[in-house]
Amino acid sequence: MMFPKGHRIYPGHPALGRCARFLHLDTGALVRARVPFLGDSYWVVDLVNVLLLLVRDLDPDYGGAVRLLHPFTGDFTELPPLGTLLPHLGP
């Protein structure tokens, strides 16, 4: 589980050194980890198991780039950008 920060400070905020806090629900261990890509226009959309779904701001250059990231290993995969889905969504 990733903790929100509040007071307009989000996980990965530069004031936090681009770190986020996680709680292991089975053991109760609290971990602070530096998460790649946070603060580089990427936002956490969802957290499933330990994987973060990150979306980059929609802009002409990136079209809403999407990454699936493991925050502790730094492994990630690029997914199709959101811009490729927009024509299929309708008006």
C-alpha positions as a Markdown table, in Angstrom:
| # | Residue | x | y | z |
|---|---|---|---|---|
| 1 | Met | 0.0 | 0.0 | 0.0 |
| 2 | Met | 1.4 | 3.4 | -0.9 |
| 3 | Phe | 0.6 | 6.3 | 1.4 |
| 4 | Pro | -0.7 | 9.6 | 0.2 |
| 5 | Lys | 1.2 | 12.7 | 1.5 |
| 6 | Gly | -1.5 | 15.4 | 1.7 |
| 7 | His | -1.0 | 19.2 | 1.9 |
| 8 | Arg | -0.4 | 19.3 | -1.9 |
| 9 | Ile | 2.6 | 17.1 | -1.6 |
| 10 | Tyr | 2.3 | 13.9 | -3.6 |
| 11 | Pro | 4.4 | 10.7 | -3.7 |
| 12 | Gly | 7.5 | 11.6 | -5.7 |
| 13 | His | 7.2 | 15.4 | -4.9 |
| 14 | Pro | 10.7 | 17.1 | -5.2 |
| 15 | Ala | 10.4 | 18.2 | -1.6 |
| 16 | Leu | 10.4 | 14.4 | -0.7 |
| 17 | Gly | 13.4 | 13.6 | -2.8 |
| 18 | Arg | 11.0 | 11.8 | -5.3 |
| 19 | Cys | 10.4 | 9.1 | -2.6 |
| 20 | Ala | 7.1 | 7.4 | -1.6 |
| 21 | Arg | 6.2 | 5.5 | 1.5 |
| 22 | Phe | 4.8 | 2.0 | 1.3 |
| 23 | Leu | 3.3 | -0.3 | 4.0 |
| 24 | His | 3.6 | -4.1 | 3.6 |
| 25 | Leu | 0.1 | -5.2 | 4.7 |
| 26 | Asp | 1.2 | -8.7 | 5.8 |
| 27 | Thr | 4.2 | -7.7 | 8.0 |
| 28 | Gly | 3.4 | -4.1 | 8.9 |
| 29 | Ala | 6.8 | -3.0 | 7.6 |
| 30 | Leu | 7.1 | 0.6 | 6.5 |
| 31 | Val | 9.4 | 1.3 | 3.6 |
| 32 | Arg | 10.5 | 4.6 | 2.0 |
| 33 | Ala | 11.7 | 4.1 | -1.6 |
| 34 | Arg | 12.9 | 6.5 | -4.3 |
| 35 | Val | 10.6 | 5.9 | -7.2 |
| 36 | Pro | 11.9 | 6.5 | -10.7 |
| 37 | Phe | 9.9 | 8.7 | -13.1 |
| 38 | Leu | 7.9 | 10.4 | -10.3 |
| 39 | Gly | 8.2 | 14.1 | -10.6 |
| 40 | Asp | 9.1 | 13.9 | -14.3 |
| 41 | Ser | 5.5 | 14.8 | -15.3 |
| 42 | Tyr | 4.4 | 11.2 | -14.4 |
| 43 | Trp | 1.5 | 10.6 | -12.0 |
| 44 | Val | 0.5 | 7.5 | -10.1 |
| 45 | Val | -2.9 | 6.4 | -11.5 |
| 46 | Asp | -3.1 | 3.1 | -9.6 |
| 47 | Leu | -1.2 | 0.6 | -7.5 |
| 48 | Val | -1.9 | -3.1 | -8.0 |
| 49 | Asn | 0.0 | -5.5 | -5.8 |
| 50 | Val | 3.3 | -3.7 | -5.9 |
| 51 | Leu | 3.2 | -2.4 | -9.4 |
| 52 | Leu | 2.5 | 1.3 | -10.1 |
| 53 | Leu | 0.6 | 2.4 | -13.1 |
| 54 | Leu | 2.1 | 5.8 | -14.2 |
| 55 | Val | 0.7 | 8.2 | -16.8 |
| 56 | Arg | 2.6 | 11.2 | -18.2 |
| 57 | Asp | 0.7 | 14.4 | -18.7 |
| 58 | Leu | -1.1 | 14.6 | -22.0 |
| 59 | Asp | 0.9 | 16.7 | -24.3 |
| 60 | Pro | 1.7 | 16.7 | -28.1 |
| 61 | Asp | 5.1 | 15.2 | -27.6 |
| 62 | Tyr | 4.2 | 12.2 | -25.4 |
| 63 | Gly | 0.5 | 11.7 | -25.9 |
| 64 | Gly | 0.0 | 10.5 | -22.4 |
| 65 | Ala | 2.8 | 7.9 | -22.1 |
| 66 | Val | 2.0 | 5.0 | -19.8 |
| 67 | Arg | 4.4 | 2.9 | -17.8 |
| 68 | Leu | 4.0 | 0.0 | -15.5 |
| 69 | Leu | 6.7 | 0.2 | -12.8 |
| 70 | His | 8.0 | -2.0 | -10.0 |
| 71 | Pro | 9.0 | 0.7 | -7.4 |
| 72 | Phe | 11.6 | -1.4 | -5.6 |
| 73 | Thr | 13.5 | -2.8 | -8.5 |
| 74 | Gly | 13.0 | 0.1 | -11.0 |
| 75 | Asp | 11.9 | -2.4 | -13.7 |
| 76 | Phe | 9.3 | -0.9 | -16.0 |
| 77 | Thr | 7.6 | -1.5 | -19.3 |
| 78 | Glu | 6.2 | 1.0 | -21.7 |
| 79 | Leu | 2.5 | 0.6 | -22.6 |
| 80 | Pro | 0.8 | 2.3 | -25.6 |
| 81 | Pro | 0.2 | 6.0 | -25.0 |
| 82 | Leu | -3.3 | 7.2 | -24.1 |
| 83 | Gly | -3.3 | 9.3 | -27.2 |
| 84 | Thr | -3.6 | 6.2 | -29.3 |
| 85 | Leu | -6.9 | 5.4 | -27.5 |
| 86 | Leu | -8.6 | 8.8 | -28.0 |
| 87 | Pro | -9.8 | 8.2 | -31.5 |
| 88 | His | -11.6 | 5.0 | -30.4 |
| 89 | Leu | -13.4 | 6.6 | -27.5 |
| 90 | Gly | -15.9 | 8.6 | -29.5 |
| 91 | Pro | -17.1 | 12.1 | -29.0 |
